[in-house]
Amino acid sequence: MTFLPFLIILLLFVPLFLNGRKQRRQMQETQAMQQALGEGDVVITTSGLRGVITDASYEETIDIEIADGVVTTWLRAAVREKVNTDAADATPAVEDTKDDADETASTSSDAKVTPSEGKPIIH
């Protein structure tokens, strides 16, 4: 009976301790990624904006091109993740002409037509 309070306290604080270690490790990995950013990297910010880094020479800020000719300055800490562009380049772009689409639709009534067919893929 004398060990019961100690056991209860131990059972409450062990999960908290382990969770704190996990969060610290994730924070260190994120900070290492943010410091390793370079020009040409595709990133997503914490607000969901996706762009390409054009200048990473500053210690605390980076310049991100969000559209052709539109460059904005962000804190490095605002970058949530770095996008793996190799996986995006590996997927082939869908190029479909109107004639091919008409032939497909007329030959098979079971063909499923997706709304993005014939439109550029935006990642």
N, C-alpha and C positions, 0 to 999 in steps of 0.2 A: 504493500500500500504506500510506502514512502517513496517509491520510484514512480508512482502514477503521475504526479504533476510534472516530473522531469520528462517522462515519456510523452506526455501530451505536448509539452513545449517543443520537444524534439520533432515530433510528427508535424507540427505546424511550421517550424522554421526551416526544415530541410528542403521542402519544395520551393519555398521562397528563395533560399540561397541558390539552389540549382537554376531557377528561373532567372535570377539576377546575373549569373555567370553567362547564360545563353544570350541575354540581351546585350551584355558587354561585348561578347564576341561578335555579334551581328553589327554592333555599332563600330567596332574596330575595322571590320571588313568593309563597311560602307565608307568610312573615312579613308581607308587605303585606296579604294576604288576612285574616290573623288580626287585624291591627290595624284593619281596615276593618269588622269584624263589628258588626252593630247589632241592636237588638231586632226580633224577628219573623223573623230569618233562620233557615232550617232548616240544621242542620249535622250532620256525622258526625265523631265523635271518633276518635282513633287506636286506641281499643279497639273501635270498631265501633258505639258507641251513637249513636242518631239522636234529635234533639230540636230544640226551638224555643228560641231565645235569648229570655229574658224580661228580663234586665238586663245591659247591657254598659257600665255607667257606670264600672266599675273599670278600672284600668290593666292589671293582670295577670290578672284573673279575669273569668269570665262566669257567669251563672246560666242553666242549660238546663232547660227543662221536658221531662221524658222521658215523662210520662203526665199525665193530668188531675190537677192539684193536687200533683204530685210534681216539686219543683224541686231541682236539685243544682248545686253550685258547682264549676267546672272552671277550670283554667289555660287561657289563650288558646292556649298552645303545644300543648295537647292536641287542638285542632281540626285534623282532617286535611283536610276539604274542606267547602265550602259547597254545598248541594244547590240545583239550579236548580228552583224551585217552579213556574215558568211552564210547563215541559214536563210536569210532573205534573198541573197544572190543565187542560191542553189535552186530555188523554186522557179520554174520556167514561167514566163509571162504568157498570158492567154491572148492569142491573136486570132480573132475570128472575124471574118468578113460577113456582110449581110447576105451574100449569095450562099455561103456555106451554112449559115443559120437557117435560111429558107429551105435548103435541101434537107437539112437534118429534121426540121419541123415537119416537112411534107412526107418524108420517108418513114418516120417513126412517131406514132402518136403517144407512145409510152415514154418518150424522152422527157426528162425533167429540165425545165428551164429555170436557171437561177437569175435573180435580179442583177447580178454583177456581170453577167455574160456579155462580152464585147466591150466592157468598160475597163479602164486602166485599174490595176491593183494598187491600192494605197496602203502602205504598211504603217 
